[in-house]
Amino acid sequence: MMTTKTRMSRAVQGVAALATAFTAQAALAVGDLAGGPAKNQIDLHPPITRIAAEVQGLHLFMLVICTVIFLAVFGVMFYSIIKHRKSVGHKSANFHESVTVEIAWTIVPFVIVVVMGMMATKTVVAMKDTSNADLTIKTTGMQWKWGYDYLKGEGEGIGFVATLDLAQRNLSNAGTPEGDNYLLKVDNPLVVPVDKKIRIITTATDVIHSWMVPAFAVKQDAIPGFVRDTWFRAEKTGDFYGQCVELCGKEHAYMPIHVKVVSAEDYTKWVEGKKKEMAAKADDPSKVWTLEALAARGEKVYAANCAVCHKPDGKGAGPIKAVDGSAIVQNADKAQQIDVLLNGRLNGAMPAWKTLSDTEIAAVITYTKNSWSNKTGQIVQPADIVAARK
């Protein structure tokens, strides 16, 4: 028999458990993210482009039609069941056909479908018209990040990779989600000018990805070996968010999209600053570096690209192999580690890093060979990477 004291103890424990759960739930509370998902959102995202407004209008129009049809069909059905039931004396009719009914339920649905099709076709055709773009940007899906190359228009020649912000990944690893932009913050957002037609060309280097920003009503698959395109014209400045919406591997949840729409003047300033930044990073691959200088450069490259999976301490996690103490890293044959970075491993589980410059790859290899317990004293020069690419 359970004593009164035991019952009271268990009741107190239950209340404490509920309080803990409530506190944890409160800690996870989030608000609306401007340009991103909203709390308890049931409708489409507020439209920022004309196409998005048309899509939302179509959505509401179709919903109204479906609701009217639903109410009419079920209304007639339930009316007939209730008013013409046997218990009130009605007898079932015996008839084989009704030309009027046959014509009505053929013509009415046909007209509805034609009207819906005409409205949808107009919007779909507009969505596919990528001509006369002010800016053309190639978007490359990679496991698990996005590469952006400005091909035409103001900013031509700019290129960079956008990766999930390391702090966001650390929050995920610790199981402590925080902030309205949780898992949506990136290190290098895509920057575009307001009121300009932006053509997005999509492709991928490994598996199928999909570039989607709900506020723009844009969703385009990025397929290896294929080039596809879409476009948008943002009518408001601000930050707008999306995600890869094609299951692309174990890091699929960590592949966000952040588009920053700015004024024409701010965009010009950004372009100037970005080109200066790129010029400063344009290293001479024939330059011979000291171990200390390369390791310092490599530490930044590692933090920006490698620490997400291999962790800042190089210990790895789960199936991710550790860099600290790795036989390949400590091996005197530097060609082994160079090959891993250039070509990847395990069908993309370890992605290829050919998008990094020769100096960046040499720096990060040198850093890993001389950090933590890997005190090898070995150095890899950019020229070694140039030779390995051939």
N, C-alpha and C positions, 0 to 999 in steps of 0.2 A: 504494500500500500504506500502511496506517495504521501509524505507528510505535508502539513501546511507550510512548513518552512521551505521544503523543497519546491513546492508549487510557487511560492513567492519568489524564490531565487530564480526559477526558470522564467517567471513573468518579467522580472527585472532584466534578465539577460535578453529576453525578446524585445523589450522596449529599447534597450541599449543598441541592439542590432538594427532595429528600425531607425533609430536616431542616427546611427553611423551611416546607414544606407541613404537616409535623407540628406545628411551633410555631404556625402560623396556626390549625390545627384546635384545638390546646389553648387558644388564646386565645379561641376561640369556644365553649368548653365552658360548658355551663349546667347548673344543677341543677333540682330540682323547685320549682315555684312554688306555695306554699300557696294554694289557692283557684283555681289556674289549671292550665296544662298541666304534666305531669310528664315527666321524661326517660324515653325509651323506653316511653312509655305505650301499652298495647295494650288496656286495658279502659276502660269508661266512667269518668267522673270520680266520685270518692267522693261519694255523695249527701248533700245538705244539707237537702233537703226530703223529706216523705213521698212525694210524687209521684215524685221522682227515685229513691227507693228502690224504688218499685213498678216503674218503668221498667227499672231495672237487674235486678230480679227477673224481669220478663218477658223481658228480653234473654237471661238465662241459661237460663230455661225453654225458650225457642224454640231456643236453641243446642243444648241437650241433646236435644230432640226431633229436630232436623235431623241431629244426629250419630248418633243411634240409627237413624234411617231410612237414612242413608248407609251405616252399617256393615251393616245388615240386607240392603239391596238389593245392595250390591257383594259382601257376603259370600256370599250365595246365588248370585250370578252367577259369581264366581270358583270357588266350590265346584263348581258345575255344569260349568264349563268344564274344570276340572282332573280331577275324578272321573269324568266321563262323556265323556271325549274318545275319538275314534275309534281312536287308537293303542293303547288298552288293551282294545279289543274291543267297546266300546259302539256300539249302533246307534241312530240317531235314531228317536224315536217319531213316530207319525203320528196326531194327534188334532185335532179341530176346536174343541172347547169344553169348559169345565169349569164347571158351574154353581157349584160350591163356590168355585173361585178367583174367578169373577166377583163373587160376593156378598162375598167377603172383601175384595178390593181396591177395592170400592165403599164398604162400611160402615166399614172401619178408617180410611181417609183422611177420611171424612165426620166420624167421631167426633173425630179429631185436630183437624180444622179448627174444629169447633164448640167444643171445649174452648179452643183458642187464641183464637178469636173472643170467647168469653165473658170470658176473663181480660183481653184487651186492651180490650174495650168498657168494662168497669168502670173501668179507669184513664183512658181517653180521656174518658169522661163526667165524671169527677172533674176532669180538667184543664180542662174547659170551664165548670165551675161557678164563675163569678166573683162570685156573690152574697155579701152580708154581709161585704164587705171592710172592714178597719179603716182602710185608707189607699188612696186612688186617685191614681195618677200618670199624667199623659199624657206619652208618650215620642214625640218627633218626630224622625224621621230627616231629616238634611240633608246635602248634600254639603259636607264630610265630617265631620260631628259629630252629637252627640245633644243635643236640647233636652228638659229635664225641667220639668214644671209640676205642682205638688202641688195637686190639685183638691179633695180631700175628706179630712177627718181631720186629725190633728195635723200642723201645718206647712202647712195650706191657704194658698195665696197665694204660696208660695215658687216661684221659677222661675229657672233658669239653664241655661247651655249647657256641655256637657262636650266638650272638645277634646283631641286627643293632646298630651301634654306636649311643649313645644318642644325640650327637651333630647333627647328620644327621636327626634324628627324629624331633628335635627342629626346624631345618631349614624347614622341611616339614610342621610342624604345623604353622610356621610363614608365609608360602607361599613364602619363599625366597630361592629357590634352588641355590646351590653354589658348584663349583668344578666339575672336570671331573668325580669324583667317587661318585657323589651324589646318595644316597640311596644304595650304594654298599659297604660301609665301615662297617666292623664288629669289635667287641671288641676282638675276639679270632679267627684269621684265621686258617684254616686247613693247617698244615705244613707237607710237604712230601719231600723226597730226589729226586734229578734229576736222570734220567736213571734207575729208579727202577720200577718194576711192582707193581702197587698199586691196590689192590682189594677193591672195595667199596661195602659193604653190606647195603642195604637200608631197612628200615621199618619205621613205624610211630606209634605215641601214640594216635592219635585222629581221623584225617581225612586223605584223600589221599594228599600227597605232591609229588613233583618231583624234583630230584636233577639234575641240568644241568649246565655244563660248556662248552660253545661253542668251546673254544680253544682246548679242549680235544676230541670233538665230543662225549661227554658223556651225556646221558639223561636217567635216570632210575626212575621210579615211586617208591614212598615209601608208602606202603599200610599197614594200621593197621592189625595186625594178620598174615601178610605174610612177608617172607624174600626173597628179590631178590638181584641180584648182577651184577656188571659191573666192568670195570677196565680201567686203563690208564697208560701210561708210558711217562711222560713229558721229552722231549729232550732238553729243555732250562730252565734255572732258571728265576725266575721272579714272578710277582703277576698276577693271572688270576681270572676272575670274572664270576659269573653266578647268577642265581636266581631260586627260586621255580617257576616252570612253570605249576603247576596244581592249579587251583583256589581253595584256601583252607580257605577262610573266609575273613573278613573285613580287616585284616592286611596282606593280601597276598602280597601287594606291598612292605612290609617292611621285607622281608625274603631273604636277599641276601646270596650269597655264595662267599667266598674269599679263594682261594687256593694259598698258598705261596710255591713255589718250590725253594729249596735251594740246595747247594752242600752237598755231603755226610758228609764233615767235619762240616759244619754249622748245619746240621741236628742232628748230634751226640751231639753237644753243646746245641742245643735246647732241646733235650730229657733230658739231664742231668739237665738243668735249670728247665724244667717243672716238673720233678720228685721231685726236691728239693722244688719247689713251692707247689706241692701237699702235700708233707710231712709236710710242715709248716702249711698247712690248715687242716690237718687231726686232728680234735679236738676230745678230749675224751668226749663222750656224757654224761658221768656221772659227768663231771666237773660242779661245781656250780659257776655261774657267778654273778657279781654285776650288778645292773641295768645300771649303767653308762657304764660299759665295753660292755655289750650286745647291748645297744643302739648305741654305737659308731660303733660296728661291723655291726649292722643292717642298719645303714645309708648307708654304702657302698653297702650292698646287695640290698637295696631299689633303690639306684641310678643305679645299674647295671641291674636290672631286672624289677622293678616295675614302675620307674619314666617315662618310655616310654609311658605307658597308663594312669597312675593315676597322672602324672605330678609331678615335684619336690616339688611343694607346697601341694600335696595331694588333690587338688581340683577336679581332674578328668576332663573329657571333653566330651560333648555330652552324648552318652549312657554309657560312662564309669563312674561308681559311684565314688564319692569322698571318700577318706580314712579319710580325716580331718572331724571330726564330725560324722563319721559313727557309727550307733547304735551297729553294730556287734563289731567294734573295741573297743568301749567304754564299752561294756558289761562286767560285772565282770566274766561271764562264758567264760574263755579263750578257752574252747573246741570248741566254735562256729567258731572263727577265725582260729583255727588250722585246722578244718575240711575244711574250704574254701580253704586254701592254699594246703592241701594235695589232695583234690578231685576236686577242681574247681567248677564252677557254670555255669548255663545257657548253657549247651551243649558245653562247651569249650570257651564261650565268655570270661569267667575268667578261664584261663588254670590252670591245676593242676601243682604244683611245687614240686613234689616228687623227682625231680632230684637234688634239693638243699639238702645239708647235714642237719642233725638234728640241729646242732648249727646255721647254716645260717637261717633256718626257725624260730627258737626260737628268734634269734637276730632281724630279720626283724619285727616279731610280736611285740616284746618288743619296738622296735623303733617307730612303728606306734602308739602304745598305749600311748606313752609318747612324741609325737611330735605335733607341731602346736597347735591346741586347745585341743588335746587329752591328757590332763595332768592327767592320771589315776593313776600313781604310780604303775601300775601292771607290773609284770615281768613273762616271760615264760622261763623256763629252758629247755635245750636240752633233759633232761629226759622226759619231758612232751610230746615232739614230738615222742620220741622212743615208749612211751606207746601208743600214738595215732596211730602209724603205725601198731600195732599188730592187 
